[in-house]
Amino acid sequence: MALEAIRGELTVAELVAKHGVHQTLIDTWKRQALEGMSGIFSGKAEAKAAEKDGEIEKLHAKIGQLVVERDFLAKASGR
């Protein structure tokens, strides 16, 4: 629906009647789609994905550290 709204072939009122969705939702989805597209073409999406991958690596490292600490403490306490 966002693409239909962006194309402008139908009015928002016609899209509401066609899909049975409130006008506010169509406007919101259209705005979000346009904002998302600008991020894709500006390279922000790639930077965000790289940042997310970095965060995932940090979290995996922290999980590994915590597992080692847990195992060490379990051995030290005799469990």
C-alpha positions as protocol buffer text, in pm:
chain_id: "A"
residue {
  index: 1
  type: MET
  ca { x: 0 y: 0 z: 0 }
}
residue {
  index: 2
  type: ALA
  ca { x: 286 y: 237 z: 73 }
}
residue {
  index: 3
  type: LEU
  ca { x: 412 y: 192 z: -282 }
}
residue {
  index: 4
  type: GLU
  ca { x: 65 y: 259 z: -420 }
}
residue {
  index: 5
  type: ALA
  ca { x: 48 y: 577 z: -213 }
}
residue {
  index: 6
  type: ILE
  ca { x: 393 y: 684 z: -331 }
}
residue {
  index: 7
  type: ARG
  ca { x: 307 y: 619 z: -695 }
}
residue {
  index: 8
  type: GLY
  ca { x: 5 y: 847 z: -663 }
}
residue {
  index: 9
  type: GLU
  ca { x: -205 y: 654 z: -914 }
}
residue {
  index: 10
  type: LEU
  ca { x: -493 y: 651 z: -664 }
}
residue {
  index: 11
  type: THR
  ca { x: -589 y: 910 z: -407 }
}
residue {
  index: 12
  type: VAL
  ca { x: -561 y: 828 z: -40 }
}
residue {
  index: 13
  type: ALA
  ca { x: -940 y: 811 z: -23 }
}
residue {
  index: 14
  type: GLU
  ca { x: -941 y: 555 z: -305 }
}
residue {
  index: 15
  type: LEU
  ca { x: -672 y: 351 z: -126 }
}
residue {
  index: 16
  type: VAL
  ca { x: -880 y: 361 z: 193 }
}
residue {
  index: 17
  type: ALA
  ca { x: -1181 y: 230 z: 5 }
}
residue {
  index: 18
  type: LYS
  ca { x: -976 y: -32 z: -182 }
}
residue {
  index: 19
  type: HIS
  ca { x: -793 y: -177 z: 120 }
}
residue {
  index: 20
  type: GLY
  ca { x: -1021 y: -84 z: 408 }
}
residue {
  index: 21
  type: VAL
  ca { x: -737 y: 75 z: 605 }
}
residue {
  index: 22
  type: HIS
  ca { x: -753 y: 411 z: 783 }
}
residue {
  index: 23
  type: GLN
  ca { x: -604 y: 712 z: 605 }
}
residue {
  index: 24
  type: THR
  ca { x: -363 y: 777 z: 893 }
}
residue {
  index: 25
  type: LEU
  ca { x: -205 y: 433 z: 848 }
}
residue {
  index: 26
  type: ILE
  ca { x: -156 y: 485 z: 477 }
}
residue {
  index: 27
  type: ASP
  ca { x: 5 y: 826 z: 539 }
}
residue {
  index: 28
  type: THR
  ca { x: 228 y: 679 z: 812 }
}
residue {
  index: 29
  type: TRP
  ca { x: 338 y: 384 z: 596 }
}
residue {
  index: 30
  type: LYS
  ca { x: 408 y: 616 z: 304 }
}
residue {
  index: 31
  type: ARG
  ca { x: 622 y: 844 z: 523 }
}
residue {
  index: 32
  type: GLN
  ca { x: 810 y: 549 z: 674 }
}
residue {
  index: 33
  type: ALA
  ca { x: 873 y: 401 z: 330 }
}
residue {
  index: 34
  type: LEU
  ca { x: 1010 y: 730 z: 197 }
}
residue {
  index: 35
  type: GLU
  ca { x: 1233 y: 775 z: 502 }
}
residue {
  index: 36
  type: GLY
  ca { x: 1358 y: 416 z: 471 }
}
residue {
  index: 37
  type: MET
  ca { x: 1435 y: 458 z: 103 }
}
residue {
  index: 38
  type: SER
  ca { x: 1642 y: 769 z: 165 }
}
residue {
  index: 39
  type: GLY
  ca { x: 1846 y: 570 z: 418 }
}
residue {
  index: 40
  type: ILE
  ca { x: 1907 y: 290 z: 170 }
}
residue {
  index: 41
  type: PHE
  ca { x: 2035 y: 521 z: -99 }
}
residue {
  index: 42
  type: SER
  ca { x: 2249 y: 731 z: 135 }
}
residue {
  index: 43
  type: GLY
  ca { x: 2441 y: 432 z: 272 }
}
residue {
  index: 44
  type: LYS
  ca { x: 2295 y: 468 z: 618 }
}
residue {
  index: 45
  type: ALA
  ca { x: 2140 y: 122 z: 598 }
}
residue {
  index: 46
  type: GLU
  ca { x: 2481 y: -37 z: 540 }
}
residue {
  index: 47
  type: ALA
  ca { x: 2634 y: 158 z: 826 }
}
residue {
  index: 48
  type: LYS
  ca { x: 2349 y: 57 z: 1053 }
}
residue {
  index: 49
  type: ALA
  ca { x: 2389 y: -310 z: 954 }
}
residue {
  index: 50
  type: ALA
  ca { x: 2763 y: -295 z: 1022 }
}
residue {
  index: 51
  type: GLU
  ca { x: 2697 y: -134 z: 1359 }
}
residue {
  index: 52
  type: LYS
  ca { x: 2444 y: -406 z: 1440 }
}
residue {
  index: 53
  type: ASP
  ca { x: 2694 y: -677 z: 1344 }
}
residue {
  index: 54
  type: GLY
  ca { x: 2953 y: -516 z: 1572 }
}
residue {
  index: 55
  type: GLU
  ca { x: 2707 y: -512 z: 1860 }
}
residue {
  index: 56
  type: ILE
  ca { x: 2625 y: -879 z: 1802 }
}
residue {
  index: 57
  type: GLU
  ca { x: 2995 y: -968 z: 1811 }
}
residue {
  index: 58
  type: LYS
  ca { x: 3038 y: -777 z: 2140 }
}
residue {
  index: 59
  type: LEU
  ca { x: 2739 y: -956 z: 2290 }
}
residue {
  index: 60
  type: HIS
  ca { x: 2870 y: -1297 z: 2183 }
}
residue {
  index: 61
  type: ALA
  ca { x: 3207 y: -1215 z: 2339 }
}
residue {
  index: 62
  type: LYS
  ca { x: 3036 y: -1108 z: 2662 }
}
residue {
  index: 63
  type: ILE
  ca { x: 2830 y: -1428 z: 2668 }
}
residue {
  index: 64
  type: GLY
  ca { x: 3148 y: -1632 z: 2624 }
}
residue {
  index: 65
  type: GLN
  ca { x: 3317 y: -1444 z: 2907 }
}
residue {
  index: 66
  type: LEU
  ca { x: 3021 y: -1499 z: 3138 }
}
residue {
  index: 67
  type: VAL
  ca { x: 3009 y: -1871 z: 3058 }
}
residue {
  index: 68
  type: VAL
  ca { x: 3378 y: -1907 z: 3142 }
}
residue {
  index: 69
  type: GLU
  ca { x: 3332 y: -1716 z: 3468 }
}
residue {
  index: 70
  type: ARG
  ca { x: 3028 y: -1925 z: 3560 }
}
residue {
  index: 71
  type: ASP
  ca { x: 3214 y: -2249 z: 3492 }
}
residue {
  index: 72
  type: PHE
  ca { x: 3516 y: -2130 z: 3691 }
}
residue {
  index: 73
  type: LEU
  ca { x: 3301 y: -2033 z: 3988 }
}
residue {
  index: 74
  type: ALA
  ca { x: 3111 y: -2360 z: 3971 }
}
residue {
  index: 75
  type: LYS
  ca { x: 3438 y: -2555 z: 3986 }
}
residue {
  index: 76
  type: ALA
  ca { x: 3572 y: -2337 z: 4266 }
}
residue {
  index: 77
  type: SER
  ca { x: 3261 y: -2390 z: 4475 }
}
residue {
  index: 78
  type: GLY
  ca { x: 3272 y: -2766 z: 4419 }
}
residue {
  index: 79
  type: ARG
  ca { x: 2957 y: -2798 z: 4210 }
}
